[in-house]
Amino acid sequence: MSEFFHRKLERSAIGFVLAIIAAASVGGIVEIAPLFTIDENC
C-alpha cells in the first residue's frame, strides 16, 4: 500500500512539490518553535 502511494506521489509533479513544501514547513517549525519558549536569546 505505501509503495503504491509513493509511486503515485512521485509521478504527480504538483503533489510531489506540495509534499516537499509540507516537509520543509514542518522541519522549519520544529526548529523555530523552541526559540519562542526561551526567555533570553543571545
N, C-alpha and C positions, 0 to 999 in steps of 0.2 A: 504494500500500500504506500509506504513512504517513498519507495523508489519511483512509483508512478507519479506521485506529487512532485518529486524533484525533477523528473524529466519534463513534465508539463510546465513547470515553472521556468526551466531553462529555455524552453522553446518560445515562450512568450516574452518578448522584449520589454513590454511595459510592466508586466508582472515581476520580471527579474529586477528592473530598475526600482520598482516600489519596494521589493524585498530588501534591496541594498540600502535604500534610504531609511527604511524602518530599522534595520540592524544598526546602521550608523547613528541614528537618533537615540536608540536605546543605550548604546555604548556611551554616547556623549552625556546623556542624562545621568547614567550611573557614575561617571567620573566627575560631573559638575555638582550634582546634588549634595554630596557631603560638604562642599565648601560653604553652603548656606547654613549648615548646622554648627560651624566653627565660629566662635565669637571673634577671635583675632586672626586675621590673615596677614602674614608678614610678607 
